[in-house]
Amino acid sequence: MDRDEHADDRMAFMAGEVGCVVFELVYNGIEITKDNIVGMLEGKRKAVGNVIHKGLLRDAAEFVRKGQ
């Protein structure tokens, strides 16, 4: 894999994590806000054991927080 494929895979994983969090918020009847999405992503980060997964969740939360 070259660098662009890694970046694409990383973005796809982060998008999937954000999507899962949004589904969880909807399922639980919680308002979908930037703060709630970031909070759920950070909660998932604390719960997982894999260091790479933790980093991707941290980056996804930061991406949503900054809105870039």
C-alpha distances in whole Angstrom, upper triangle without the diagonal:
4,7,8,6,7,10,11,10,12,15,15,16,18,20,20,22,24,25,26,28,30,31,32,34,36,37,38,40,39,39,35,35,33,34,34,31,30,32,31,27,29,31,28,26,29,29,26,25,22,21,17,19,22,20,18,22,23,21,22,26,26,24,27,29,29,28,26
4,6,6,7,9,10,11,13,15,16,17,19,20,21,23,25,26,27,29,31,32,33,35,37,38,39,41,40,39,35,35,32,34,34,31,30,33,31,28,29,31,29,27,30,31,27,27,23,22,18,20,23,20,19,22,23,21,22,25,25,23,26,28,27,27,24
4,5,5,6,9,10,11,12,14,15,17,18,20,21,23,24,26,27,29,30,32,33,35,36,38,39,37,37,33,32,29,31,32,28,27,30,29,25,27,29,27,25,28,29,26,26,22,20,17,19,21,18,16,20,20,18,19,22,21,20,23,25,24,24,21
4,5,5,6,9,10,11,12,14,15,16,18,20,21,22,24,26,27,28,30,32,33,34,36,37,36,35,31,30,28,30,30,27,26,29,28,25,26,29,27,25,28,29,26,27,23,22,18,19,21,19,16,20,21,17,18,22,21,18,21,24,23,22,19
4,5,5,6,8,10,10,12,14,15,16,18,20,21,22,24,26,27,29,30,31,33,35,36,35,34,30,30,28,30,30,26,26,29,27,24,26,28,25,24,27,28,25,25,21,21,17,18,20,18,16,19,20,18,18,21,21,19,22,25,24,23,20
4,5,5,6,9,10,10,12,14,15,17,18,20,21,23,24,26,27,29,30,31,33,35,33,33,29,29,26,28,28,24,23,26,25,21,23,25,22,21,24,25,21,22,18,17,13,14,17,14,12,16,17,15,15,19,19,17,20,23,22,22,19
4,5,5,6,9,10,11,12,14,15,17,18,20,21,23,24,26,27,29,30,32,33,31,30,27,26,23,25,26,22,21,24,23,20,21,24,22,20,24,24,22,22,19,18,14,15,17,14,12,15,16,12,13,17,16,14,17,20,19,18,16
4,5,5,6,9,10,10,12,14,15,16,18,20,21,22,24,26,27,28,30,31,30,29,26,25,23,25,25,22,21,24,23,20,22,24,22,21,24,25,22,23,20,19,16,16,18,16,13,15,17,14,14,17,17,15,17,20,20,18,16
4,6,5,6,9,10,10,12,14,15,16,18,20,21,23,24,26,27,29,30,29,29,25,25,23,25,25,21,21,23,21,18,20,22,19,18,22,22,19,20,17,17,13,13,16,14,11,14,16,13,13,17,17,15,18,21,21,20,18
4,5,5,6,9,10,11,12,14,15,17,19,20,21,23,25,26,27,29,27,27,23,23,21,22,22,18,18,20,19,15,17,19,17,16,19,20,17,18,15,14,11,10,13,10,7,10,12,10,10,13,14,12,15,17,18,17,15
4,5,5,6,9,10,11,12,14,15,16,18,20,21,23,24,26,27,25,24,21,20,18,20,20,16,16,19,18,15,17,20,17,16,20,21,19,20,18,17,14,13,14,12,9,11,13,10,9,12,13,10,12,15,15,14,12
4,5,5,6,9,10,10,12,14,15,16,18,20,21,22,24,26,24,24,20,21,19,21,21,17,17,20,18,15,18,20,17,17,21,21,19,20,18,18,14,13,15,14,11,12,15,12,10,14,15,13,14,18,18,17,15
4,5,5,6,9,10,11,12,14,15,17,19,20,21,23,24,23,23,20,20,18,20,19,15,16,18,16,13,15,17,14,14,17,17,15,17,14,14,11,9,12,11,8,9,12,11,9,12,14,13,14,17,18,17,16
4,5,5,6,9,10,11,12,14,15,17,19,20,21,23,21,21,17,17,15,17,16,12,12,15,13,10,13,15,12,12,16,16,15,17,15,15,12,10,11,10,6,7,9,8,5,9,11,9,10,13,14,14,13
4,5,5,6,9,10,11,12,14,15,17,18,20,21,20,19,15,16,14,16,16,12,13,16,14,11,15,16,14,15,18,19,17,20,18,18,16,13,15,14,10,10,13,11,8,11,13,10,10,14,15,13,13
4,5,5,6,9,10,11,12,14,15,16,18,20,19,19,16,17,16,18,16,13,14,16,13,11,15,16,13,14,18,17,16,18,17,18,15,12,14,14,11,10,14,13,10,12,15,13,13,16,18,16,17
4,5,5,6,9,10,11,12,14,15,17,18,17,17,14,15,14,15,14,10,11,13,10,8,11,12,9,11,14,14,13,16,15,15,13,10,11,12,9,7,11,11,8,10,13,12,11,14,17,16,16
4,5,5,6,9,10,11,12,14,15,16,15,14,11,12,11,12,11,7,9,11,9,7,11,12,11,12,15,16,15,18,18,18,16,13,14,14,11,9,11,11,7,8,11,10,9,12,14,13,14
4,5,5,6,9,10,11,12,14,15,14,14,11,13,13,15,13,9,12,14,11,10,14,15,13,15,18,18,17,21,20,21,19,15,17,17,14,12,15,15,11,12,15,13,12,15,17,15,16
4,5,5,6,9,10,10,12,14,14,15,12,14,14,15,13,10,12,13,10,10,13,13,11,13,16,15,15,18,18,19,18,14,15,17,14,12,15,15,12,13,16,16,14,17,19,18,19
4,5,5,6,9,10,11,12,11,12,9,11,11,12,9,6,9,10,6,7,11,10,9,12,14,14,14,18,18,19,18,15,15,16,14,11,13,14,11,11,14,14,12,14,17,16,18
4,5,5,6,9,10,10,9,9,7,9,10,12,9,7,10,11,9,10,13,14,13,15,18,17,18,22,22,23,22,18,18,19,17,14,16,17,13,13,16,15,12,14,17,16,18
4,5,5,6,9,10,10,11,9,13,14,15,12,10,14,14,11,12,16,15,14,17,19,18,19,22,22,24,23,19,20,21,19,16,19,19,16,16,19,18,16,18,21,19,21
4,5,5,6,9,8,11,10,13,14,14,11,10,13,12,9,11,14,12,12,15,17,15,17,20,21,23,22,18,19,21,18,15,18,19,16,15,19,19,16,18,21,20,23
4,5,5,6,5,7,6,9,11,12,8,8,11,11,9,11,14,13,13,16,18,17,19,23,23,25,24,20,20,22,20,16,18,20,16,15,18,18,15,17,20,19,21
4,5,5,6,7,7,11,14,14,11,11,15,14,12,15,18,17,16,20,21,20,22,26,26,28,27,23,23,25,22,19,22,22,19,18,21,21,17,19,22,20,23
4,6,8,10,11,14,17,17,13,13,17,16,13,16,18,17,16,20,21,20,21,25,26,28,27,23,24,26,23,20,23,24,21,20,23,23,20,22,25,24,26
4,6,9,11,14,16,16,12,13,16,14,12,15,17,15,16,19,20,19,21,24,26,28,28,24,23,26,24,21,23,24,21,20,23,23,20,21,25,24,27
4,7,9,12,15,15,12,13,16,15,14,17,19,18,18,22,23,22,24,28,29,30,30,26,26,28,26,22,24,25,22,21,24,24,20,21,25,23,26
4,6,9,12,11,8,10,13,12,11,14,16,15,16,19,20,20,22,26,27,28,28,25,24,25,24,20,21,23,20,18,21,21,17,18,21,20,23
4,6,10,10,7,9,13,12,12,15,17,17,18,21,22,22,24,28,29,29,29,25,24,26,24,20,21,22,19,17,19,19,16,16,19,18,21
4,7,8,6,7,10,11,11,13,15,16,16,19,21,21,23,26,27,27,26,23,22,23,21,18,19,19,16,14,17,16,12,13,16,14,18
4,5,5,6,9,10,11,12,14,15,17,18,20,21,23,26,27,27,26,23,22,22,20,17,17,18,15,12,14,14,10,10,13,12,15
4,6,5,6,8,10,11,12,14,15,16,18,20,21,25,25,24,23,21,19,19,17,15,14,14,12,9,11,10,7,7,9,9,12
4,6,5,6,9,10,10,12,14,15,16,18,20,23,24,23,23,21,19,19,18,15,14,15,13,9,11,12,9,7,11,11,15
4,5,5,6,9,10,10,12,14,15,17,19,22,23,23,23,20,18,19,18,14,14,16,13,10,13,14,10,10,14,14,17
4,5,5,6,9,10,11,12,14,15,17,20,21,21,20,17,16,16,14,11,12,13,10,8,11,11,8,9,12,12,15
4,5,5,6,9,10,10,12,14,16,19,19,18,18,15,13,14,13,9,9,10,8,5,8,9,7,7,10,11,14
4,5,5,6,9,10,11,12,15,18,19,19,19,16,14,15,15,11,11,13,11,8,11,13,10,10,14,15,17
4,5,5,6,9,10,11,12,16,17,18,18,14,13,15,14,10,11,13,11,9,12,14,11,12,16,16,18
4,5,5,6,9,10,11,14,14,15,14,11,10,11,10,6,7,10,7,6,10,11,10,11,14,14,16
4,5,5,6,9,10,13,14,14,14,12,9,10,11,7,7,10,9,7,10,12,11,11,14,16,18
4,5,5,6,9,12,14,14,15,13,10,13,13,9,10,13,12,10,13,16,14,14,18,19,21
4,5,5,6,10,11,12,13,10,8,11,11,7,9,12,11,10,14,15,15,15,19,19,21
4,5,6,8,9,9,10,8,5,8,9,6,7,10,10,9,12,14,14,15,18,19,20
4,6,8,10,10,12,10,7,11,12,9,10,13,14,12,15,17,17,17,20,22,23
4,7,9,11,13,10,9,12,13,11,12,16,15,14,17,19,19,20,23,24,25
4,6,8,10,7,7,10,11,10,11,14,14,15,17,19,19,20,23,24,25
4,6,9,8,7,11,12,12,13,16,17,17,19,21,22,23,25,27,27
4,6,5,6,9,10,11,12,14,15,17,18,20,21,22,24,26,26
4,5,5,6,9,10,10,12,14,15,17,18,20,21,23,24,24
4,5,5,6,9,10,11,12,14,15,16,19,20,21,22,22
4,5,5,6,9,10,10,12,14,15,17,18,20,21,21
4,6,5,6,9,10,11,12,14,15,16,18,20,20
4,5,5,6,9,10,11,12,14,15,16,18,18
4,5,5,6,9,10,10,12,14,15,16,16
4,5,5,6,9,10,11,12,14,15,15
4,5,5,6,9,10,10,12,14,14
4,5,5,6,9,10,11,12,12
4,5,5,6,8,10,10,11
4,5,5,6,9,10,11
4,5,5,6,8,9
4,5,5,6,6
4,6,5,7
4,6,8
4,6
4
